[in-house]
Amino acid sequence: MSTSHAVVVGGGIAGLAAARELARGGVRVTVLEGSPLIGGKLRVSEIAGLAVDEGAESVLTRRPEALDLVRDLGRGDDLRAPGTTSSAILSRGALRRFPAGQVMGVPSDLRALAASRVLSPAGLARVPLDLVLPETPRGGDVSVAAYVGARLGREVVDRLVEPLLGGVFAGRVELLSFETALPAVAAAARTHRSLIGAAQGVRGASSKDSGPVFATLPGGLGTLPGLVADDVVAAGGTVRTGATVRELRRRDGGWRLTIGPTRAPEQLDADAVVIAVPAAPAARLLKADVPAAARELAGIEYASMAIVTLAYPAAAFPRLPKGSGYLVPAVESDPERGGRGVKAVTFSSVKWPHLRDRDPGLIVVRCSIGRFGEERTLQRSDTELADVAVAELAATCGVTGPPVETRVTRWGGGLPQYNVGHADRVARVRAAVADQPGLAVAGAAYDGLGVPACVASAHAAATRILDDLRSREGADHGAEGTRAQ
Ligand SMILES: Cc1cc2nc3c(=O)[nH]c(=O)nc-3n(C[C@H](O)[C@H](O)[C@H](O)COP(=O)(O)OP(=O)(O)OC[C@H]3O[C@@H](n4cnc5c(N)ncnc54)[C@H](O)[C@@H]3O)c2cc1C
């Protein structure tokens, strides 16, 4: 067991996963979470007697990190697959199946694209130009809208790529970085002149992956943080809630953290610190001793959104939905353009059969509202937001009568925006942090905001800290040995 003490600031999934690795590496670890609850964007609560996620609800299975974590916790057998992943898009006034073969909205199969009727005849006619257009220069980084629009036309951007990225980032395609928001397609596009060809390349490479694309836990993905925290404690660590870290300063080769309200501050010393909080609080903590990282972090913007969860009697639906849900492009959902404001609908009871099995008489639906720059949409009361969701379901799915229960969860500043230049910005943050012994950063602000990417960033942070502490302890022992001789 090491004698070192590491503090992890932030008890979201990144902070907890990092703490778990540190504790299992023999380090005494303390997690400091500012809010009363651990888990950050992973949270579950009951609606109409069913446990339903308020934030993230599933993990991608194409990346191993989150699944490995669940399996490592001995819960691999609990993983649940969706009943269906077939989803639709509300385009040109009707719900239409997502075209087969698309990669984050970039089509790889022109016949499937035509059959989906998501695009207008003119929009569809524009797409094959991609096959003959000369290479599109992109220099360092460009926006998703600029690159995809130049290759495939504006309708592909507006009606396919934007709604999918809207689901992940709640972001704007004019601002989001092609390199970091669509990393697989952007990497393939370095070796394919045609973007359709790049999407075909990505599809070809992933066709070996079989099985469901998503997984969750039976009590909701929001149960994962509790499992990780229990493991941290079992390995000798401490997890504190209601412990907001207000200041971080270098001290005697380690760090001093100031916690709690200004009238009753508490100080805690650590040999190493992992900062696993969103970019704005990370910037505040790093301002004094790592100003270069703080400046860069302060430039990362965040989108706010809300999830309205509704539990309906099954009879409220004229027919039970078949797919897992549908997306509403900004061009259709923007209230300023006559839309209702809902950008995505998930039929949770259809997507997750274990939820339906628990109460076959209920259909639980999650509606997502709000994009970057649409703050006005969220300035409405909870009742008004719930009414927006009810109106959306009535208009698009013919749902009648009121839901038996409604829950509104607001995620203010919930999603980092990977805007043009994000990768370079993150590289500058990491370079500044790398100069500081015993310091690492992790979480959604950096190299991917999905849970698997957050767990991967936690692993990288914990590895850095463990290496650093071991080499320092080795040096201390060496020095003691020399003194003893
Ligand atoms: C509505 C929604 C749905 C999502 N759906 C999915 C999904 O289905 N699948 C998926 O993979 N991803 C999804 N995501 C993204 C993913 O959930 C998040 O990116 C990820 O959980 C972020 O984890 P984190 O640990 O980096 O940060 P957070 O979850 O933000 O955790 C950071 C923690 O730090 C705490 N904190 C902040 N400042 C301080 C401070 N000064 N001192 C102490 N503590 C502090 C916060 O209270 C918080 O608990 C979704 C996100 C949202 C908002």
The ligand as an SDF file (V2000), in Angstrom:
LIG
                    3D

 53 58  0  0  0  0  0  0  0  0999 V2000
  -29.1770   14.4240  -20.6210 C   0  0  0  0  0  0  0  0  0  0  0  0
  -27.9210   13.6840  -20.9920 C   0  0  0  0  0  0  0  0  0  0  0  0
  -28.0200   12.4470  -21.6020 C   0  0  0  0  0  0  0  0  0  0  0  0
  -26.8560   11.7330  -21.9290 C   0  0  0  0  0  0  0  0  0  0  0  0
  -26.9770   10.5030  -22.4970 N   0  0  0  0  0  0  0  0  0  0  0  0
  -25.8810    9.7420  -22.6800 C   0  0  0  0  0  0  0  0  0  0  0  0
  -25.9970    8.3780  -23.0480 C   0  0  0  0  0  0  0  0  0  0  0  0
  -27.1050    7.8340  -23.1940 O   0  0  0  0  0  0  0  0  0  0  0  0
  -24.8510    7.6700  -23.2170 N   0  0  0  0  0  0  0  0  0  0  0  0
  -23.6190    8.2190  -23.0160 C   0  0  0  0  0  0  0  0  0  0  0  0
  -22.6100    7.5160  -23.1760 O   0  0  0  0  0  0  0  0  0  0  0  0
  -23.4750    9.5080  -22.6250 N   0  0  0  0  0  0  0  0  0  0  0  0
  -24.5720   10.2770  -22.4460 C   0  0  0  0  0  0  0  0  0  0  0  0
  -24.4470   11.5690  -22.0070 N   0  0  0  0  0  0  0  0  0  0  0  0
  -23.1130   12.1130  -21.7660 C   0  0  0  0  0  0  0  0  0  0  0  0
  -22.4990   11.5710  -20.4810 C   0  0  0  0  0  0  0  0  0  0  0  0
  -23.5030   11.1950  -19.5750 O   0  0  0  0  0  0  0  0  0  0  0  0
  -21.6260   12.6150  -19.8110 C   0  0  0  0  0  0  0  0  0  0  0  0
  -20.7790   13.2440  -20.7420 O   0  0  0  0  0  0  0  0  0  0  0  0
  -20.7730   11.9770  -18.7070 C   0  0  0  0  0  0  0  0  0  0  0  0
  -21.5890   11.2780  -17.7990 O   0  0  0  0  0  0  0  0  0  0  0  0
  -19.9440   13.0520  -18.0140 C   0  0  0  0  0  0  0  0  0  0  0  0
  -19.2390   12.4570  -16.9390 O   0  0  0  0  0  0  0  0  0  0  0  0
  -18.1240   13.2970  -16.1460 P   0  0  0  0  0  0  0  0  0  0  0  0
  -17.7270   12.4800  -15.0030 O   0  0  0  0  0  0  0  0  0  0  0  0
  -17.0900   13.7620  -17.1000 O   0  0  0  0  0  0  0  0  0  0  0  0
  -18.8380   14.6270  -15.6910 O   0  0  0  0  0  0  0  0  0  0  0  0
  -20.1520   14.9190  -14.7850 P   0  0  0  0  0  0  0  0  0  0  0  0
  -21.1360   13.8150  -14.9180 O   0  0  0  0  0  0  0  0  0  0  0  0
  -20.5160   16.2870  -15.1800 O   0  0  0  0  0  0  0  0  0  0  0  0
  -19.5620   14.8700  -13.3160 O   0  0  0  0  0  0  0  0  0  0  0  0
  -18.8140   15.9340  -12.7910 C   0  0  0  0  0  0  0  0  0  0  0  0
  -19.1380   16.0410  -11.3270 C   0  0  0  0  0  0  0  0  0  0  0  0
  -18.3060   17.0600  -10.7680 O   0  0  0  0  0  0  0  0  0  0  0  0
  -19.0720   17.7420   -9.7840 C   0  0  0  0  0  0  0  0  0  0  0  0
  -18.4270   19.0460   -9.5720 N   0  0  0  0  0  0  0  0  0  0  0  0
  -18.4070   20.1330  -10.3780 C   0  0  0  0  0  0  0  0  0  0  0  0
  -17.6610   21.1040   -9.8270 N   0  0  0  0  0  0  0  0  0  0  0  0
  -17.1740   20.6350   -8.6540 C   0  0  0  0  0  0  0  0  0  0  0  0
  -16.3240   21.1630   -7.6580 C   0  0  0  0  0  0  0  0  0  0  0  0
  -15.8100   22.3990   -7.7340 N   0  0  0  0  0  0  0  0  0  0  0  0
  -16.0280   20.3830   -6.5590 N   0  0  0  0  0  0  0  0  0  0  0  0
  -16.5190   19.1260   -6.4550 C   0  0  0  0  0  0  0  0  0  0  0  0
  -17.3440   18.5800   -7.3890 N   0  0  0  0  0  0  0  0  0  0  0  0
  -17.6560   19.3140   -8.4710 C   0  0  0  0  0  0  0  0  0  0  0  0
  -20.4630   17.8090  -10.3760 C   0  0  0  0  0  0  0  0  0  0  0  0
  -21.4320   18.0180   -9.3670 O   0  0  0  0  0  0  0  0  0  0  0  0
  -20.5770   16.4420  -11.0450 C   0  0  0  0  0  0  0  0  0  0  0  0
  -21.1710   15.4850  -10.1970 O   0  0  0  0  0  0  0  0  0  0  0  0
  -25.5890   12.3030  -21.6730 C   0  0  0  0  0  0  0  0  0  0  0  0
  -25.4920   13.5630  -21.0690 C   0  0  0  0  0  0  0  0  0  0  0  0
  -26.6380   14.2500  -20.7240 C   0  0  0  0  0  0  0  0  0  0  0  0
  -26.5350   15.5940  -20.0580 C   0  0  0  0  0  0  0  0  0  0  0  0
  1  2  1  0
  2  3  1  0
  2 52  2  0
  3  4  2  0
  4  5  1  0
  4 50  1  0
  5  6  2  0
  6  7  1  0
  6 13  1  0
  7  8  2  0
  7  9  1  0
  9 10  1  0
 10 11  2  0
 10 12  1  0
 12 13  2  0
 13 14  1  0
 14 15  1  0
 14 50  1  0
 15 16  1  0
 16 17  1  0
 16 18  1  0
 18 19  1  0
 18 20  1  0
 20 21  1  0
 20 22  1  0
 22 23  1  0
 23 24  1  0
 24 25  2  0
 24 26  1  0
 24 27  1  0
 27 28  1  0
 28 29  2  0
 28 30  1  0
 28 31  1  0
 31 32  1  0
 32 33  1  0
 33 34  1  0
 33 48  1  0
 34 35  1  0
 35 36  1  0
 35 46  1  0
 36 37  1  0
 36 45  1  0
 37 38  2  0
 38 39  1  0
 39 40  1  0
 39 45  2  0
 40 41  1  0
 40 42  2  0
 42 43  1  0
 43 44  2  0
 44 45  1  0
 46 47  1  0
 46 48  1  0
 48 49  1  0
 50 51  2  0
 51 52  1  0
 52 53  1  0
M  END
$$$$
